[in-house]
Amino acid sequence: MHVEHVDVLIVGAGLSGIGAGYRLQTQCPELDYVILESRDAIGGTWDLFRYPGIRSDSDMYTLGYPFRPWRGEKSIADGADILQYIRDTASEFGIDRRIRFGHRVIDASWSSERASWTVRVSTAGGVEELGCTFLYLCGGYYSYESGYLPDIPGLQDFAGRVVHPQFWPDDLDYEGRKIVVIGSGATAVTLVPALAEKAEHVTMLQRSPGYVMSLPEHDAIAARIRGVLPDDLAHRVVRTKNVVTNLGFFQFCRRFPSLARRVLRTLTARRLRGAVPVDPHFTPRYDPWDQRLCVVPDSDLFRTLRSGSAEIVTDRIDTVTEKGVRLGSGRELEAEILIPATGLRLVPAGGVEFVVDGEKVDLSERFIYRGTMLEGVPNAAMCVGYTNASWTLRADLASLYVCRVLRHMRRRGYRSAVPSYSGDGRTRPLLGLDSGYIHRAEGSLPKQGSRSPWLMRQNYLLDLPTMRFGRIDESMVFTP
């Protein structure tokens, strides 16, 4: 049976996959590539999530592509605008013509004899096989099929409607309803002000608080820069400004956690203006950036809480009842709709199983190389973004690095490239945050080491020269 073969197979047509397509066709124009997308639309996360208020918590000058300026008015953009930006990018550069929708990758088997991957793909017509020389996974790191739902006592007794944000129904009418949003992360702080515009009352119920910081929805400095410089140059200047600012603040939080706590507490108190106590609702037990810091544009969450159309409650759930939620304190929250904004379920490599020369690869036993390739796995890469900054910053570096490897292989006539571990044996978790969704997945994720090239530094300014110009043969075995 004839199996179609392409040079590069990209998995995922979201933010990362479209960026990877652009880099491949500009950096390696002699190579052919195909993008496989399990769903029927471009956009990934930004097409999947449809809940009210969906937006980025990163600025669009760093979340957007460096090769296509963000021209929107908002720096903190709505989900619909981000989705349109991704689709327009794919259309403008012809990347959309390379996408095959409804193609979900099941597994991938490498043959050293043939120096190629055989990828099994589930389609509407059944299971198909596709061959490729290089496999690039750009499908993110969480499950699209199911979100995380903890064991909430009594949930089955609730007489109202339970809605997980990852699967927001088109027919949900919440106008004039009483809603309880369970959670304290980015989804919860986004949902509450959006729902409060129509709902009778919204309660944000959190077991423990997180850090919440307000940023301007419109970047006044960026607007002035864009007013005097051409689009491309203005985009680079604003992008650099934001990279340095965001990284500087992150480093400040990590190096001076006590001072950072006080600064964030003071800023929060100013936004709340005494209408809501800072303690215990906005005083986390952990240091800033031990978990991802939540950003709200123009204080929308704080304004909503001050108005009284929503409240925040910090307590544990005793049980869900027919009419709402009974708390550990004995208080009962009346609800007609429950929204468990309880996080993501992480899945390494998008759930794709690797087999190398007949042996199944246990990803949890492998080290990640330059945050992109895997120890002992030839001609394959994973696109993993930053946890402390915009995802696209590192995703784009990963794609540029993959192109460097492919060009090097082509120039030298190599058939395969495989990272060979050369570290000291010490390990660190792959994603350097203390968040619950990361802890739940630690046993299945690849490891990182204690030093380069096996360490992900979470620092764009350090990664940029390494990924663009670092030694291509460091701890890498190339085979003719």
C-alpha positions, 0 to 999 in steps of 0.5 A: 500500500502506498503511503503519502510522504511529506518532509515535515508534518505539523500537528495542530493548526492553532497559534503555534501550528500556523506560526510553524507553517510560516517559519517552514515556508520562509526558512526552508522553502525547499521542504514540503509540509502538511498541517494536521488538525483534529478539529474542523477549524483553525485557531486551537485554544482560541476557537475551542474556548467560547465562554463569555469574556474569553481573552488573553492574559498576555499582551498581543504585541508578544502573543502575536507573531513577530512577522505579522504586526498586531494592528488591533486597538486593544493590547489585552485582546478578546478571544474573537479578535485573537482568533481572527488574527490567527485566521487572517495570518494563515490566509495571508501567507497561504498556510491555510491551504496546507491544513487537513481538518478532521485529522487526529494523530493517534501515534507515530512510529520511527524507523531508523532503517527508513529514517522516517516516521509513519503516523497513524491518523484518525479521520472521518473515513477511518484510520489512515497512514502518512509518512514524514521525515520530521514530525513537529507537534504544535497541538499545545499541552492540554486535552481538548476532549476533557477539562479537569473536574475535581471530585465535588461532593454532592454535584450530582444532586444539583438541580440547576445546570453545571457548565464547564468553561471549556465546553460552553454551550451556545444555548445557555441563557444566564440572564437574570440567573444566580451563578456560582463560579468555582475557581480562582485562576485566569478563567474565573477572573475572566468569567465573573465580570462578563457574566455579571453584566447580565446575571442577577448575581455572580459569586466567585468561590475559591478555596484559596486565592491567587494574585490578580493584577490590573493592566491597561486594556489599551497600551498608551505608549504603544499607541504613541509609538505606532503613531510615529513609526511604520507598522513593522518597526513599531511592532518590534519596538513595542514587542521589545518594550513589553518583553523587557518589562514583563521579564523585569517584573517576573525577575523582581517577583522571583528575587524579592518575593516579600517586597513583590507581595507587598507591592501586589497587595497595595495595588489590589487594595487601591483597586478594591477601594475598601469595598472588598477586604484584601484579606483573605480574598487576595492574599495567596499563601504562595509567592508571586509567580510560584503560580501564574499571575492573573491579569485583568484589563482595566480592573474589570474584576475589581470594578465588578466586585465594587459594584456589588453585582458579584462577590468573592467568597474564600471557603471550602465546599462542604457539599453541593445541594439541590439549590446551590453550594453549602460551604465549610463555614455553614453558609449556603450560596444559592445558585441556578448555574454552577461553573467549575472553572477548575482548570485544564487536564494536561496531556503530553505531546497532545496524547500522541504515542511515540514508538522508536524502532519498535519500542514505545517511548515513555515521555516521563523518562525522557529529558527535553532538549532545548525545550523542544526535542526529546532525548532519544527520539529522532527527527521530532520536536514539541512546541512548548511555550513559556509559562511566565510570559507569552506562549508565542515568544518561545513557540516562535523560537522553537520553530526557528530552531527546528528550521535550523536543524532541518537546514543543517541536515539538508546541507550535510546530507544527514537523515536523522537528528537525535538528542543524546543526554549529556547532563548530570542526572539531576532533574527538574519538573518540565513546567516551573510552576506550582499550579495544581494542573501542573502537579497533576500531570508531572508523572507523565511529562518529560523532565528537564535537567539542571543545565543547558541544553537540557534546561528550560530557562523561562527567559526569552532574552537568554533563549533568543541567542541560544535558539537562533545562534547556539551550537547546533551539534551540542549533545545532538547526534546526526546520522548520514 
